[in-house]
Amino acid sequence: MKQTETANFLAMIKTAYPFFEVTEAGVRLWHTMLADLDYKTAQMRLANHIRSSKFAPTIAEIVNPVPSEEKSFYELQRAEEEAERLALAEYNEKAVPMPEHIRVKLEQTLAKKVSRQ
């Protein structure tokens, strides 16, 4: 990638992510790290990143993008929460009411505790 292309690339990031800071040292670093990457490829990866993330990309995310089959932390967390919700729903379907004699005994025990306080 040429120096001018790197500057244009960083300007695109700045446009999409206003809090992204472009400094002289940053331009040099990005240019060095993206030197082996084709400008069109970098643009495509940036476009994919902008569509999927509300945070500015790092150099690593442009140079070595995460394959689409790998799930992000949030996707894994969402799937785990969904599995827990389904397990709880299944448990609630199979649950039986508390036997009457145990319920009465529990209420008596709780009533004693409350009256002591």
Salt bridges, closest charged atoms under 4 A:
GLU24 OE1 - ARG28 NH1 3.49
GLU82 OE2 - ARG85 NH2 2.63
GLU90 OE2 - LYS94 NZ 3.13
GLU100 OE2 - ARG103 NH2 2.07
GLU107 OE2 - ARG103 NH1 2.63
